Amino acid sequence: MVVNQEDFHKLMGAGQVLELTLSLDAGNVYADGDVLAATQELENVDIGMAVCGLIQSILVLDVDDQAQAFDLVFLDSNVALGTENAAVSISDANAAKIVGVVEIATGDYVDLAGSQIAHKENLGIQFKCASGETSLWVGAISRGTGTYTASGIKLKIGIWYGL
């Protein structure tokens, strides 16, 4: 089925862009497979009128100019992927809270001289916040060997809601 933009907006309802700066282990080199960013809250995701939502796009700004691959992990509960700058160690019960993973590859970045930017769109990751919650949680897994400042990765996350 082909849906034009006007019908898409009628079907999906409303959208918003949420911003989150990942808190990172500053100054230390990460290894491939380490927890890059511990689970962090993405607040005000559920706008109250939605049945469910879609994570539709992500813009990554790497102000540290590392351009390293990593995975963004979205969860519907505040559960740990493990400890930052250590191997991922998530239990099976906590892994069941994952609603989606977005891979940011080194080839996704555009060099802006002093920083790097990557954009992923048409993701379609469906979510529903846990009962009584208005947040999602985001963690990240390193797929490279970058060295970051404490706030070196900034995200803009585009979300659409179904009514």
DSSP file (Angstrom, degrees, kcal/mol; ACC not computed):
  #  RESIDUE AA STRUCTURE BP1 BP2  ACC     N-H-->O    O-->H-N    N-H-->O    O-->H-N    TCO  KAPPA ALPHA  PHI   PSI    X-CA   Y-CA   Z-CA
    1    1 A M              0   0    0      0, 0.0     2,-0.5     0, 0.0     0, 0.0   0.000 360.0 360.0 360.0 130.9    0.0    0.0    0.0
    2    2 A V        -     0   0    0      0, 0.0     2,-0.5     0, 0.0     0, 0.0  -0.854 360.0-166.2 -97.8 129.6    1.3    3.4   -1.0
    3    3 A V        -     0   0    0     -2,-0.5     2,-0.0     4,-0.0     0, 0.0  -0.968  12.2-139.3-119.2 124.3    0.5    6.2    1.5
    4    4 A N     >  -     0   0    0     -2,-0.5     4,-2.5     1,-0.1     5,-0.2  -0.300  32.2-100.9 -75.8 169.3    0.9    9.9    0.5
    5    5 A Q  H  > S+     0   0    0      1,-0.2     4,-2.1     2,-0.2     5,-0.2   0.868 120.3  51.9 -61.8 -40.0    2.3   12.3    3.1
    6    6 A E  H  > S+     0   0    0      1,-0.2     4,-1.6     2,-0.2    -1,-0.2   0.931 113.2  44.4 -63.7 -44.9   -1.0   13.8    4.0
    7    7 A D  H  > S+     0   0    0      1,-0.2     4,-2.7     2,-0.2    -1,-0.2   0.863 109.2  57.9 -67.0 -35.4   -2.5   10.4    4.7
    8    8 A F  H  X S+     0   0    0     -4,-2.5     4,-3.0     1,-0.2     5,-0.3   0.933 106.3  48.2 -58.9 -46.0    0.6    9.4    6.6
    9    9 A H  H  X S+     0   0    0     -4,-2.1     4,-2.2     1,-0.2    -1,-0.2   0.857 111.1  50.9 -65.0 -34.9    0.1   12.3    9.0
   10   10 A K  H  < S+     0   0    0     -4,-1.6    -1,-0.2     2,-0.2    -2,-0.2   0.916 115.0  43.2 -66.3 -42.3   -3.5   11.4    9.5
   11   11 A L  H  < S+     0   0    0     -4,-2.7   152,-0.8     1,-0.2    -2,-0.2   0.901 121.3  38.9 -68.7 -41.1   -2.6    7.8   10.2
   12   12 A M  H  < S-     0   0    0     -4,-3.0     2,-1.0     1,-0.2   149,-0.3   0.739  87.6-159.4 -88.0 -23.6    0.3    8.6   12.5
   13   13 A G     <  -     0   0    0     -4,-2.2     2,-0.2    -5,-0.3    -1,-0.2  -0.707  52.0  -1.2  87.8-105.6   -1.0   11.6   14.3
   14   14 A A        -     0   0    0     -2,-1.0   147,-2.7   147,-0.3     2,-0.3  -0.744  56.2-165.0-125.5 166.1    1.8   13.7   15.8
   15   15 A G  E     -A  160   0A   0     -2,-0.2     2,-0.3   145,-0.2   145,-0.2  -0.938   3.2-174.1-144.8 168.6    5.6   13.7   16.0
   16   16 A Q  E     -A  159   0A   0    143,-2.2   143,-3.0    -2,-0.3     2,-0.5  -0.980  23.0-127.2-157.3 162.7    8.4   15.3   17.9
   17   17 A V  E     -A  158   0A   0     -2,-0.3     2,-0.4   141,-0.2   141,-0.2  -0.980  25.3-164.5-116.6 122.4   12.2   15.4   18.0
   18   18 A L  E     -A  157   0A   0    139,-2.6   139,-3.2    -2,-0.5     2,-0.4  -0.844   7.0-146.2-107.0 143.9   13.8   14.7   21.3
   19   19 A E  E     +A  156   0A   0     -2,-0.4     2,-0.3   137,-0.2   137,-0.2  -0.874  18.4 174.1-112.1 142.9   17.5   15.5   22.1
   20   20 A L  E     -A  155   0A   0    135,-2.0   135,-3.2    -2,-0.4     2,-0.6  -0.971  20.4-152.2-147.6 128.8   19.8   13.5   24.3
   21   21 A T  E     -A  154   0A   0     -2,-0.3   133,-0.2   133,-0.2     2,-0.2  -0.914  28.6-129.2 -98.6 120.1   23.5   14.0   25.1
   22   22 A L  E     -A  153   0A   0    131,-2.4     2,-0.6    -2,-0.6   131,-0.5  -0.469  12.1-132.4 -70.4 137.0   25.1   10.7   25.9
   23   23 A S        -     0   0    0     15,-0.2    15,-0.5    -2,-0.2     2,-0.2  -0.822  35.8-175.0 -88.8 121.5   27.1   10.6   29.1
   24   24 A L        -     0   0    0    126,-2.3     2,-1.1    -2,-0.6    13,-0.1  -0.713  37.7 -98.0-120.1 164.6   30.4    8.8   28.3
   25   25 A D    >   -     0   0    0     11,-0.6     3,-1.1    -2,-0.2   123,-0.5  -0.725  54.7-134.4 -81.8  98.8   33.5    7.6   30.1
   26   26 A A  T 3   -     0   0    0     -2,-1.1   123,-0.2     1,-0.2     3,-0.1  -0.267  69.5  -0.1 -67.8 135.5   35.8   10.6   29.3
   27   27 A G  T 3  S+     0   0    0    121,-3.1     2,-0.4     1,-0.2    -1,-0.2   0.378  98.2 112.8  79.2  -2.5   39.3   10.2   28.1
   28   28 A N    <   -     0   0    0     -3,-1.1   120,-0.6   120,-0.3     2,-0.3  -0.836  68.9-116.8-106.8 142.3   39.5    6.4   28.0
   29   29 A V  B     -F  147   0B   0     -2,-0.4     2,-0.2   118,-0.2   118,-0.2  -0.594  28.7-143.4 -76.5 130.0   39.8    4.3   24.9
   30   30 A Y        -     0   0    0    116,-2.5     2,-0.3    -2,-0.3     6,-0.1  -0.590   7.6-139.4 -87.5 154.3   36.8    2.0   24.3
   31   31 A A    >   -     0   0    0     -2,-0.2     3,-2.2   114,-0.1   113,-0.2  -0.793  36.4 -85.7-106.5 157.1   37.2   -1.5   22.9
   32   32 A D  T 3  S+     0   0    0     -2,-0.3   111,-0.2     1,-0.3     3,-0.1  -0.451 119.3  25.0 -59.0 124.9   34.8   -3.0   20.3
   33   33 A G  T 3  S+     0   0    0    109,-3.2    55,-1.5     1,-0.4    -1,-0.3   0.357  92.0 128.6  98.1  -5.0   31.9   -4.6   22.3
   34   34 A D  B <  S-G   87   0C   0     -3,-2.2   108,-2.8   110,-0.2     2,-0.7  -0.472  73.2 -99.3 -77.2 154.3   32.3   -2.3   25.3
   35   35 A V  E     -hI  84 141D   0     51,-2.8    50,-3.0    48,-0.6   106,-0.3  -0.671  38.5-172.5 -69.4 114.9   29.3   -0.4   26.7
   36   36 A L  E    S+     0   0D   0    104,-1.9   -11,-0.6    -2,-0.7     2,-0.4   0.914  72.4  12.6 -77.4 -46.4   29.8    3.0   25.2
   37   37 A A  E    S- I   0 140D   0    103,-1.5   103,-2.1   -13,-0.1    -1,-0.3  -0.991  79.9-128.0-135.4 125.4   27.0    4.8   27.2
   38   38 A A  E     -     0   0D   0    -15,-0.5   -15,-0.2    -2,-0.4   100,-0.1  -0.233  55.7 -67.0 -62.0 161.4   25.2    3.3   30.1
   39   39 A T  E     -     0   0D   0     43,-0.2     2,-0.3   100,-0.1   100,-0.3  -0.287  62.1-173.8 -57.1 128.2   21.4    3.3   29.9
   40   40 A Q  E     - I   0 138D   0     98,-2.8    98,-3.0    -3,-0.1     2,-0.3  -0.945  25.3-105.5-130.1 148.9   20.1    6.9   30.0
   41   41 A E  E     - I   0 137D   0     -2,-0.3     2,-0.7    96,-0.2    96,-0.2  -0.551  16.7-160.9 -80.8 130.9   16.6    8.2   30.1
   42   42 A L  E     - I   0 136D   0     94,-3.3    94,-1.9    -2,-0.3     3,-0.5  -0.918  31.0-150.9-104.9 100.4   14.9    9.8   27.1
   43   43 A E        +     0   0    0     -2,-0.7    92,-0.2     1,-0.2    94,-0.0  -0.265  60.6  19.1 -81.4 158.6   12.2   11.7   28.8
   44   44 A N  S    S+     0   0    0      1,-0.1    91,-0.2     2,-0.1    -1,-0.2   0.821  72.3 138.1  58.0  38.9    8.7   12.8   27.7
   45   45 A V        +     0   0    0     89,-2.5     2,-0.7    -3,-0.5    90,-0.2   0.902  58.4  64.0 -77.1 -43.8    8.5   10.2   24.9
   46   46 A D        -     0   0    0     88,-1.1    -1,-0.1     1,-0.1    -2,-0.1  -0.738  65.9-168.1 -86.0 114.7    4.9    9.2   25.6
   47   47 A I        -     0   0    0     -2,-0.7    -1,-0.1     1,-0.1    87,-0.1   0.316  41.1-114.7 -89.8  10.1    2.7   12.2   24.9
   48   48 A G  S    S+     0   0    0      1,-0.1    -1,-0.1     2,-0.1    -2,-0.1   0.034 103.0  67.9  91.0 -28.5   -0.3   10.7   26.5
   49   49 A M  S    S+     0   0    0     -2,-0.0     2,-0.2     2,-0.0    -1,-0.1   0.485  78.0 101.2-102.9  -3.3   -2.6   10.4   23.5
   50   50 A A        -     0   0    0      1,-0.1   113,-0.2   -37,-0.0     3,-0.1  -0.536  53.7-160.4 -89.8 147.1   -0.7    7.7   21.6
   51   51 A V  S    S-     0   0    0    111,-2.9     2,-0.3     1,-0.4   112,-0.1   0.828  82.9 -21.7 -82.8 -40.8   -1.4    4.0   21.4
   52   52 A C  E     -B  162   0A   0    110,-0.9   110,-2.6    76,-0.1    -1,-0.4  -0.948  65.6-134.9-156.9 173.0    2.2    3.4   20.3
   53   53 A G  E     -BC 161 127A   0     74,-2.7    74,-2.4    -2,-0.3     2,-0.4  -0.873   4.9-139.4-133.5 167.7    5.1    5.2   18.7
   54   54 A L  E     -BC 160 126A   0    106,-2.8   106,-2.2    -2,-0.3     2,-0.9  -0.996  13.6-140.0-128.3 127.1    7.8    4.8   16.1
   55   55 A I  E     +BC 159 125A   0     70,-2.7    70,-2.0    -2,-0.4    69,-0.3  -0.796  34.9 170.3 -78.6 112.3   11.4    5.8   16.4
   56   56 A Q  E     +     0   0A   0    102,-2.8    67,-2.2    -2,-0.9    66,-0.5   0.793  50.1   8.5-102.2 -34.0   11.7    7.1   12.8
   57   57 A S  E     -B  158   0A   0    101,-1.4   101,-2.4    64,-0.2     2,-0.4  -0.988  51.0-160.7-150.3 157.3   15.0    8.9   12.6
   58   58 A I  E     -BD 157 120A   0     62,-2.7    62,-2.9    -2,-0.3     2,-0.5  -0.993   2.4-164.9-140.7 131.8   18.2    9.5   14.5
   59   59 A L  E     -BD 156 119A   0     97,-2.5    97,-1.9    -2,-0.4     2,-0.5  -0.981  11.7-161.6-113.8 126.7   20.8   12.3   14.0
   60   60 A V  E     -BD 155 118A   0     58,-3.3    58,-2.3    -2,-0.5     2,-0.6  -0.936   5.5-167.7-110.4 125.8   24.2   11.7   15.6
   61   61 A L  E     -BD 154 117A   0     93,-2.9    93,-2.6    -2,-0.5     2,-1.0  -0.960   2.6-166.3-112.2 114.4   26.6   14.6   16.2
   62   62 A D  E >   +BD 153 116A   0     54,-3.0    54,-1.9    -2,-0.6     3,-1.5  -0.821   8.4 178.9-100.0  94.0   30.0   13.4   17.3
   63   63 A V  T 3  S+     0   0    0     89,-1.7    -1,-0.2    -2,-1.0    90,-0.1   0.651  77.7  64.0 -73.8 -13.7   31.7   16.6   18.5
   64   64 A D  T 3  S-     0   0    0     88,-0.9    -1,-0.3    -3,-0.1    51,-0.1   0.456 104.2-129.7 -87.7  -1.5   34.8   14.6   19.4
   65   65 A D    <   +     0   0    0     -3,-1.5    -2,-0.1    87,-0.2    50,-0.1   0.841  65.6 132.1  61.7  37.4   35.4   13.9   15.7
   66   66 A Q        -     0   0    0     50,-0.1    79,-0.1     2,-0.1    -1,-0.1   0.836  42.7-162.8 -88.7 -36.6   35.9   10.1   16.2
   67   67 A A        +     0   0    0      1,-0.2     2,-0.3    -5,-0.1    42,-0.1   0.856  31.4 159.5  53.0  40.2   33.5    8.7   13.5
   68   68 A Q        -     0   0    0      1,-0.1    -1,-0.2    76,-0.1    76,-0.1  -0.673  43.5-109.7 -92.3 146.8   33.5    5.3   15.3
   69   69 A A        +     0   0    0     -2,-0.3    74,-2.5    74,-0.3     2,-0.3  -0.454  46.4 159.9 -70.3 145.1   30.8    2.7   14.7
   70   70 A F  E     -KJ 104 142D   0     34,-2.1    34,-3.1    72,-0.2     2,-0.5  -0.977  35.1-121.5-158.6 162.8   28.4    2.0   17.6
   71   71 A D  E     -KJ 103 141D   0     70,-2.6    70,-2.4    -2,-0.3     2,-0.5  -0.929  16.5-146.6-109.0 131.2   25.0    0.5   18.3
   72   72 A L  E     -KJ 102 140D   0     30,-2.9    30,-2.5    -2,-0.5     2,-0.5  -0.858  15.8-158.5 -92.2 129.3   22.2    2.5   19.9
   73   73 A V  E     -KJ 101 139D   0     66,-3.1    66,-2.4    -2,-0.5     2,-0.4  -0.949   1.6-159.1-114.7 121.5   20.0    0.3   22.1
   74   74 A F  E     -KJ 100 138D   0     26,-2.9    25,-2.9    -2,-0.5    26,-1.3  -0.855  13.3-177.9-102.8 133.6   16.5    1.4   22.9
   75   75 A L  E     -KJ  98 137D   0     62,-2.9    62,-2.7    -2,-0.4    23,-0.2  -0.932  31.8-143.0-130.8 151.5   14.7   -0.1   25.9
   76   76 A D  S    S+     0   0    0     21,-2.5    54,-0.8    -2,-0.3     2,-0.3   0.429  88.7  41.3 -93.0   1.7   11.3    0.3   27.4
   77   77 A S  S    S-     0   0    0     20,-0.3     2,-1.8    17,-0.1    60,-0.1  -0.959  94.0 -99.3-142.3 159.3   12.6    0.0   31.0
   78   78 A N        +     0   0    0     -2,-0.3     2,-0.3    58,-0.1   -37,-0.0  -0.583  65.5 143.8 -83.1  82.0   15.6    1.3   32.9
   79   79 A V        -     0   0    0     -2,-1.8     2,-0.2    15,-0.1   -40,-0.1  -0.892  47.8-108.8-121.0 153.8   17.8   -1.8   32.8
   80   80 A A        -     0   0    0     -2,-0.3    11,-0.3     1,-0.1     3,-0.1  -0.565  13.9-165.1 -88.7 140.8   21.6   -1.9   32.4
   81   81 A L        -     0   0    0      1,-0.4     8,-2.9    -2,-0.2     2,-0.3   0.627  67.9 -87.0 -83.7 -19.2   23.6   -3.1   29.4
   82   82 A G        -     0   0    0      6,-0.2    -1,-0.4   -48,-0.0     2,-0.4  -0.941  66.0 -35.3 140.8-162.0   26.6   -3.3   31.7
   83   83 A T    >   -     0   0    0      4,-0.5     3,-1.4    -2,-0.3   -48,-0.6  -0.774  67.4 -98.8 -98.4 137.8   29.2   -0.9   32.9
   84   84 A E  B 3  S+h   35   0D   0     -2,-0.4   -48,-0.2     1,-0.3     3,-0.1  -0.243 107.8  14.9 -55.4 139.6   30.6    1.8   30.7
   85   85 A N  T 3  S+     0   0    0    -50,-3.0     2,-0.3     1,-0.3    -1,-0.3   0.757 112.4  93.6  63.6  29.1   34.0    0.9   29.1
   86   86 A A  S <  S-     0   0    0     -3,-1.4   -51,-2.8   -51,-0.3    -1,-0.3  -0.935  89.1 -74.0-139.1 162.5   33.5   -2.8   30.0
   87   87 A A  B     -G   34   0C   0     -2,-0.3    -4,-0.5   -53,-0.3   -53,-0.2  -0.189  58.8 -93.3 -58.2 146.7   32.1   -5.6   28.0
   88   88 A V        +     0   0    0    -55,-1.5    -6,-0.2    -6,-0.1    -1,-0.1  -0.368  45.8 175.2 -59.5 136.2   28.3   -5.8   27.6
   89   89 A S        +     0   0    0     -8,-2.9     2,-0.4    -3,-0.1    -1,-0.1  -0.537  11.4 156.9-146.6  74.2   26.7   -7.9   30.3
   90   90 A I        -     0   0    0     -2,-0.1    -9,-0.1   -11,-0.0    -8,-0.0  -0.845  37.1-126.0-104.4 136.4   22.9   -7.8   30.0
   91   91 A S     >  -     0   0    0     -2,-0.4     4,-2.4   -11,-0.3     5,-0.2  -0.301  23.9-112.0 -73.7 163.4   20.8  -10.5   31.5
   92   92 A D  H  > S+     0   0    0      2,-0.2     4,-1.3     1,-0.2    -1,-0.1   0.901 119.0  53.0 -61.9 -41.1   18.2  -12.4   29.4
   93   93 A A  H  4 S+     0   0    0      1,-0.2    -1,-0.2     2,-0.2     3,-0.2   0.897 112.4  44.1 -62.9 -40.4   15.4  -10.8   31.4
   94   94 A N  H >4 S+     0   0    0      1,-0.2     3,-1.8     2,-0.2    -1,-0.2   0.852 106.4  60.1 -73.4 -33.8   16.8   -7.3   30.8
   95   95 A A  H >< S+     0   0    0     -4,-2.4     3,-1.7     1,-0.3    -1,-0.2   0.792  93.2  67.4 -63.1 -26.5   17.4   -8.0   27.1
   96   96 A A  T 3< S+     0   0    0     -4,-1.3    -1,-0.3     1,-0.3    -2,-0.2   0.630  90.4  64.7 -67.4 -12.4   13.7   -8.6   26.8
   97   97 A K  T <  S+     0   0    0     -3,-1.8   -21,-2.5    -4,-0.2     2,-0.3   0.493  75.9 110.7 -87.1  -5.7   13.2   -4.9   27.5
   98   98 A I  E <   -K   75   0D   0     -3,-1.7   -23,-0.3   -23,-0.2     3,-0.1  -0.555  42.0-178.6 -73.1 129.7   15.0   -3.9   24.2
   99   99 A V  E     -     0   0D   0    -25,-2.9     2,-0.3     1,-0.4   -24,-0.2   0.600  64.1 -25.1-101.6 -16.6   12.6   -2.4   21.7
  100  100 A G  E     -K   74   0D   0    -26,-1.3   -26,-2.9    25,-0.1     2,-0.4  -0.914  48.3-134.9 175.0 160.3   15.2   -1.9   18.9
  101  101 A V  E     -K   73   0D   0     -2,-0.3     2,-0.5   -28,-0.2   -28,-0.2  -0.994  12.4-160.3-130.9 135.6   18.8   -1.4   18.0
  102  102 A V  E     -K   72   0D   0    -30,-2.5   -30,-2.9    -2,-0.4     2,-0.5  -0.975  12.8-145.1-118.6 122.1   20.2    1.1   15.4
  103  103 A E  E     -K   71   0D   0     -2,-0.5     2,-0.7   -32,-0.2   -32,-0.2  -0.754   7.6-163.3 -88.1 124.1   23.6    0.5   14.0
  104  104 A I  E     -K   70   0D   0    -34,-3.1   -34,-2.1    -2,-0.5     2,-0.2  -0.937  17.0-162.8-104.4 111.2   25.7    3.6   13.3
  105  105 A A    >   -     0   0    0     -2,-0.7     3,-1.7   -36,-0.2     4,-0.4  -0.545  31.2-114.5 -94.4 159.4   28.5    2.5   10.9
  106  106 A T  G >  S+     0   0    0      1,-0.3     3,-1.1    -2,-0.2    -1,-0.1   0.846 117.8  58.7 -59.9 -32.6   31.7    4.4   10.2
  107  107 A G  G 3  S+     0   0    0      1,-0.2    -1,-0.3     3,-0.0    -3,-0.0   0.575  92.2  69.5 -73.5  -8.9   30.4    4.9    6.6
  108  108 A D  G <  S+     0   0    0     -3,-1.7    11,-0.6   -41,-0.1    -1,-0.2   0.660  82.1  96.7 -79.7 -16.8   27.3    6.7    7.9
  109  109 A Y  E <   -E  118   0A   0     -3,-1.1     2,-0.5    -4,-0.4     9,-0.2  -0.427  58.5-154.4 -81.8 148.4   29.3    9.7    9.0
  110  110 A V  E     -E  117   0A   0      7,-2.6     7,-1.9    -2,-0.1     2,-0.4  -0.988  26.0-124.0-114.2 128.6   29.8   13.0    7.1
  111  111 A D  E     -E  116   0A   0     -2,-0.5     5,-0.2     5,-0.2     3,-0.1  -0.604  26.5-179.3 -78.4 124.5   33.0   14.8    8.1
  112  112 A L        -     0   0    0      3,-3.0     2,-1.9    -2,-0.4     4,-0.1  -0.068  49.5-110.6-111.0  30.4   32.4   18.4    9.2
  113  113 A A  S    S+     0   0    0      1,-0.2    -1,-0.1     2,-0.1     3,-0.0  -0.521 110.7  28.9  76.2 -72.3   36.1   19.2    9.8
  114  114 A G  S    S+     0   0    0     -2,-1.9     2,-0.3    -3,-0.1    -1,-0.2   0.437 131.8  21.1 -97.8   0.3   36.0   19.4   13.6
  115  115 A S        -     0   0    0    -51,-0.1    -3,-3.0   -50,-0.1     2,-0.3  -0.921  69.6-126.8-153.0 175.5   33.1   17.0   14.1
  116  116 A Q  E     -DE  62 111A   0    -54,-1.9   -54,-3.0    -2,-0.3     2,-0.4  -0.957  16.7-162.8-130.3 148.7   31.2   14.2   12.4
  117  117 A I  E     -DE  61 110A   0     -7,-1.9    -7,-2.6    -2,-0.3     2,-0.4  -0.996   5.4-175.8-135.4 140.6   27.5   13.7   11.8
  118  118 A A  E     -DE  60 109A   0    -58,-2.3   -58,-3.3    -2,-0.4     2,-0.4  -0.984   5.3-164.2-133.2 146.0   25.4   10.7   10.9
  119  119 A H  E     -D   59   0A   0    -11,-0.6     2,-0.4    -2,-0.4   -60,-0.2  -0.995   5.3-175.4-134.7 129.8   21.8   10.4   10.0
  120  120 A K  E     +D   58   0A   0    -62,-2.9   -62,-2.7    -2,-0.4     2,-0.3  -0.985  14.8 175.7-121.7 133.9   19.6    7.3    9.9
  121  121 A E        +     0   0    0     -2,-0.4   -64,-0.2   -64,-0.2    -2,-0.0  -0.838  51.5  38.0-134.8 172.2   16.0    7.5    8.7
  122  122 A N        +     0   0    0    -66,-0.5   -65,-0.2    -2,-0.3    -1,-0.2   0.870  66.5 148.0  55.0  41.5   12.9    5.4    8.0
  123  123 A L        -     0   0    0    -67,-2.2   -67,-0.2    -3,-0.2   -66,-0.1   0.911  31.6-165.8 -74.1 -44.0   13.8    3.2   11.0
  124  124 A G        +     0   0    0    -69,-0.3     2,-0.9     1,-0.2   -68,-0.2   0.849  17.5 169.1  61.9  37.1   10.2    2.3   12.0
  125  125 A I  E     -C   55   0A   0    -70,-2.0   -70,-2.7   -25,-0.0     2,-0.2  -0.734  24.4-147.0 -85.0 109.2   11.1    0.9   15.4
  126  126 A Q  E     +C   54   0A   0     -2,-0.9     2,-0.3   -72,-0.2   -72,-0.2  -0.526  24.9 168.6 -79.7 140.9    7.8    0.5   17.2
  127  127 A F  E     -C   53   0A   0    -74,-2.4   -74,-2.7    -2,-0.2     2,-0.3  -0.976  26.1-163.8-145.6 159.5    7.6    1.0   20.9
  128  128 A K        -     0   0    0     -2,-0.3   -76,-0.1   -76,-0.2     3,-0.1  -0.957  34.4-117.9-140.0 126.2    5.1    1.4   23.7
  129  129 A C        -     0   0    0     -2,-0.3     3,-0.1     1,-0.1     7,-0.1  -0.284  40.0 -94.3 -61.9 148.4    6.3    2.8   27.0
  130  130 A A    >   -     0   0    0    -54,-0.8     3,-2.7     5,-0.4     5,-0.1  -0.250  62.9 -70.2 -59.2 152.9    6.0    0.5   30.0
  131  131 A S  T 3  S+     0   0    0      1,-0.3    -1,-0.2    -3,-0.1     3,-0.1  -0.187 122.2   6.7 -50.9 126.4    2.9    1.0   32.0
  132  132 A G  T 3  S+     0   0    0      1,-0.3    -1,-0.3    -3,-0.1     2,-0.3   0.420 107.0 115.8  81.2  -2.1    2.9    4.3   33.9
  133  133 A E    <   -     0   0    0     -3,-2.7    -1,-0.3     1,-0.1    -4,-0.1  -0.680  44.2-174.0-101.1 153.9    6.1    5.4   32.2
  134  134 A T        +     0   0    0     -2,-0.3   -89,-2.5    -3,-0.1   -88,-1.1   0.128  65.0  77.8-124.0  16.5    6.6    8.4   29.8
  135  135 A S        -     0   0    0    -91,-0.2    -5,-0.4   -90,-0.2     2,-0.3  -0.867  55.9-155.6-126.6 156.0   10.2    7.5   29.0
  136  136 A L  E     -I   42   0D   0    -94,-1.9   -94,-3.3    -2,-0.3     2,-0.4  -0.798  24.3-131.6-112.0 166.9   12.4    5.2   26.9
  137  137 A W  E     -IJ  41  75D   0    -62,-2.7   -62,-2.9    -2,-0.3     2,-0.4  -0.944  15.6-159.6-122.7 147.0   15.9    4.4   27.8
  138  138 A V  E     +IJ  40  74D   0    -98,-3.0   -98,-2.8    -2,-0.4     2,-0.3  -0.985  13.8 168.2-129.5 131.3   18.9    4.5   25.5
  139  139 A G  E     - J   0  73D   0    -66,-2.4   -66,-3.1    -2,-0.4     2,-0.3  -0.826  19.2-142.1-128.7 172.8   22.3    2.8   25.8
  140  140 A A  E     -IJ  37  72D   0   -103,-2.1  -104,-1.9    -2,-0.3  -103,-1.5  -0.997   3.5-153.0-142.8 146.5   25.1    2.4   23.4
  141  141 A I  E     -IJ  35  71D   0    -70,-2.4   -70,-2.6    -2,-0.3  -106,-0.2  -0.977  25.6-124.3-119.4 126.5   27.6   -0.3   22.5
  142  142 A S  E     + J   0  70D   0   -108,-2.8  -109,-3.2    -2,-0.5   -72,-0.2  -0.442  25.4 178.5 -69.0 137.9   31.0    0.6   21.0
  143  143 A R  S    S+     0   0    0    -74,-2.5   -74,-0.3  -111,-0.2     2,-0.2  -0.015  71.1  33.2-123.8  24.4   31.9   -1.1   17.7
  144  144 A G  S    S-     0   0    0   -113,-0.2  -110,-0.2   -75,-0.2   -76,-0.1  -0.724  91.2 -93.3-153.0-158.8   35.2    0.7   17.4
  145  145 A T        +     0   0    0     -2,-0.2  -114,-0.1  -114,-0.1     2,-0.1  -0.364  58.4 155.8-130.8  52.6   38.1    2.1   19.5
  146  146 A G        -     0   0    0    -77,-0.2  -116,-2.5  -117,-0.1     2,-0.4  -0.326  34.8-146.0 -80.8 161.9   37.1    5.8   20.1
  147  147 A T  B     -F   29   0B   0   -118,-0.2     2,-0.3   -83,-0.1  -118,-0.2  -0.997  28.6-177.7-126.2 123.2   38.2    8.1   22.9
  148  148 A Y        -     0   0    0   -120,-0.6  -121,-3.1  -123,-0.5  -120,-0.3  -0.762  28.3-119.1-122.8 161.1   35.5   10.6   23.9
  149  149 A T    >   -     0   0    0     -2,-0.3     3,-1.3  -123,-0.2     4,-0.1  -0.416  51.3 -91.5 -82.9 174.3   34.8   13.6   26.2
  150  150 A A  T 3  S+     0   0    0      1,-0.3  -126,-2.3    -2,-0.1     3,-0.1   0.769 125.9  24.5 -62.5 -26.8   32.0   13.2   28.7
  151  151 A S  T 3  S+     0   0    0   -128,-0.2    -1,-0.3     1,-0.1   -88,-0.1  -0.190  81.9 129.7-130.6  42.5   29.4   14.6   26.4
  152  152 A G    <   +     0   0    0     -3,-1.3   -89,-1.7     1,-0.1   -88,-0.9   0.576  61.4  60.1 -79.0 -10.9   31.0   13.9   23.0
  153  153 A I  E     -AB  22  62A   0   -131,-0.5  -131,-2.4   -91,-0.2     2,-0.4  -0.973  62.2-175.5-124.5 123.4   27.9   12.3   21.3
  154  154 A K  E     -AB  21  61A   0    -93,-2.6   -93,-2.9    -2,-0.5     2,-0.3  -0.935   8.2-158.0-118.3 138.8   24.6   14.2   20.9
  155  155 A L  E     -AB  20  60A   0   -135,-3.2  -135,-2.0    -2,-0.4     2,-0.4  -0.885  15.3-166.4-118.8 145.8   21.4   12.7   19.6
  156  156 A K  E     -AB  19  59A   0    -97,-1.9   -97,-2.5    -2,-0.3     2,-0.6  -0.990  19.0-165.0-123.9 120.8   18.3   14.0   17.9
  157  157 A I  E     -AB  18  58A   0   -139,-3.2  -139,-2.6    -2,-0.4     2,-0.5  -0.928   7.8-150.2-117.0 117.4   15.6   11.3   17.8
  158  158 A G  E     -AB  17  57A   0   -101,-2.4  -102,-2.8    -2,-0.6  -101,-1.4  -0.741  18.6-174.4 -89.4 128.3   12.5   11.7   15.6
  159  159 A I  E     -AB  16  55A   0   -143,-3.0  -143,-2.2    -2,-0.5     2,-0.3  -0.969  11.5-164.0-127.5 137.2    9.4   10.0   16.9
  160  160 A W  E     -AB  15  54A   0   -106,-2.2  -106,-2.8    -2,-0.4     2,-0.4  -0.891  13.8-145.4-114.1 150.7    5.9    9.6   15.3
  161  161 A Y  E     - B   0  53A   0   -147,-2.7     2,-0.4    -2,-0.3  -147,-0.3  -0.927   2.9-143.5-119.7 140.8    2.8    8.6   17.3
  162  162 A G  E       B   0  52A   0   -110,-2.6  -111,-2.9    -2,-0.4  -110,-0.9  -0.855 360.0 360.0 -98.7 136.8   -0.1    6.4   16.3
  163  163 A L              0   0    0   -152,-0.8    -1,-0.1    -2,-0.4  -151,-0.1   0.425 360.0 360.0 -96.2 360.0   -3.5    7.5   17.6
